[in-house]
Amino acid sequence: MNPPLADEQLALDAAGGSRDAFEELVQRFGAAVRGVIEKNVEDYHLAFDLAQEVWVKVFRALPRWQPTGSFRSWLFSVALNHVRDAKRSKARSRIVYLDEFRTTPAAPKANNPHGRHEEQSAITAALTAVPEPYRTAVVLVDVNGLSYEEAAESLGCAVGTVKSRVNRGRFAFKDLYLRQEGDARDPARASESRGVSP
């Protein structure tokens, strides 16, 4: 069995007109592209539509793509730019980041599916509350596994800037997540923090 082709070779083949190569790229990166978009928009259906539009853009742009960097970082750059364009064109609807953080920090107690759902909800809420631009940096590096260099290429900024944003985003996420956990254990404290009597 032949080893899988590198992303860049697949991209070049797709640029040359290979439908199979393009379909392989969609298979490899479809979930990751959707994940990045879902963390940028509140509406699942909108996220799905935007992901489809990103792949149309990629298909049209591939013949002009030059393999000077990684295909993955270029792909995420296209996706993020498309989301920004969508936000500008739909300025009347406030788009926020909502979705599950792909990795959970700890296994749910007693493998309780309800507990897992609650934990995923807490993780989602904490990630959603991380301010921009730190949130996108964390999503690219920690959720989608981009290197700092690839994330910098996707975001159009320096590697040092990405490292700083990821570090600040991680600290903010940890603080928000632990605070939510504390509120879940002590509902009275959560009510007080919201200014509500228990």
N, C-alpha and C positions, 0 to 999 in steps of 0.2 A: 504494500500500500504506500502510495506516494505521500510525503509529508505535506501538510497544508501550505498553500502559498502565503507569502507575507502580505500584509494589508496593502502595502504600496504596490506590489506586483499585481494584486487583484484590481486595484484602482486603475493602474495603467491598462490592464486588459479590458476593464469596463470602459475606460475612455476610448479604447480602440473599437468598441462596439460589441464586446462580449456580454450578452444578457446573463449568462451563467455567472460570470464574475461579479456583475452588479448584484444579482440575487444573493450571492454568497456574502457580499458586504452588508446587505440589508439584514441577512440572518445573523451575522456576527455582531452588528452594532445597533440593530433595531431597538432592542430593549434598553440599551444605554442611552440612545438618543431620546427615546420616549421618557426615560427616567429624568434626564436633565430638564426636559420641557415640563414634565409634571411637577417638578419642584419650583417651577416659575409661574405656573398658572393654577387657578383655583378650580377650573372647570375641566373635568376628565375628558369630556367630549371635545372641548377646544384643544386640549393637549394632544389628543389622538389626531385631530385634523392638522394641527401644526406640524406634528411629526411626519405625516404624509407629505405635507408641503415641503418640508426640509428635504425629503428624499427626492422629490421632483427637482428641487433646486440643485441638489448634488448631481443628479443624473445629467442635468443640462450643463453644469459647470465642469464636470470631470474632463471633457476634452481640453479645457484650458488649464487644468490642474498641473502644477509642476512639483515633482517629488523632492522639494528642497527641505521639507520637514516631514514629520510623521503624518500619515493620512488621518489617523485618529484625532490629532489636535486640530487639523484643518476641518474635519467633520464637525467637531464640537463648536468650532468657531462659526461655521455656517449655521448650526442650530441656535446658538446664543444670539447671533445677529438677527435671525428670523424672529425669535421671540421678542427681541427689543423692537423690531419693526411692528410686530403685531400689537405690542403694548402701546406704541405711539399711535397706531391707527385706531385703537379702541380705547382712547384716553378716557372716555366717559365711564367705562367699566374698570373698576380698580382690580388689578390682577395681583394676587399674592401667592407666595410659595406655600403649597400644601401637598403633601404626599408622604408615604412611608419612607423613613430612612432605611436604606437597604440592609444595613447590618445592625443587629441588636447588640447592646453592650453586655447583656447577660441573658442566660436562658430563663424562660418563665418558670415560676415555681411549680413543681409537680407536673411539668409538661401540660399544664392546663391551657387548652386552646383559648378560653376566655381571657386568661391571664396574659397570653401572648398578644391577643388583640389589644388589651389595655396598654400593654407595654409599647406596642407599635404606635398606638395613639399618642402616648406620652412622648415618644421619640419624635414623631411627626410634629407635634405641637412645639417641642423644644427647637427643632430644626427650623420650623417656620418662623420662630421668634428671633432667630439669629439675624442681625442687621446685614443689609447689603453694604459693601461687596463681599463680605466675609463668607456669607452663605454660599454663593456660587463657587467660590474657591474651594470650600470644604466639599461641596457636591462633586466637583470635578476630580479632586485628588482622593478624597476618602471614600466616596460612593462609587465613582466610575474608574478609579485606579489610574488616572493620568499621572505621569511624572510632573514634577514642578516645571520642568522645561516645556512639556506639552501643554500644561495648563496656562503657562505664560503666553505661549503661542496662540492658544485659543482665545485668551482674554485680551491679547494685544498689550501686554505690560511686561515689566522686568521680572525675572525669576525671583529676585529678592522681595519684590512686592507681593508675589504669590505666596511665598513662604510666610511673610508677615501676616497676610490675610488669612491663610490657613490656620496659623497659630492662634490668632485672635478669634477666629471662628470656632475653633475647637474649645477654647476656654469659655467662650460665650455659651456654646452648646452644653458643655458639661455643667456650667453654673445653672442654666435654665432647666436642664433635665433633673439635676439633683434637687432643685427648688420644687419642681413639680412632684417629685417622689416624696419630699417632706410634706407637701400639702396633702398628698393622697393619704399619707399615714395619719395626718392630723387635720381633719376637716374643719375644726374650729379655727386653726391657724390660717387655713386657706380662706375662710370666710372673713376673718379679720383683715387679711391682706387685701381683700376686695372691698372692705368696708361694709360687710354684711354681718348681721347678727346671726349666730348659730341657731 
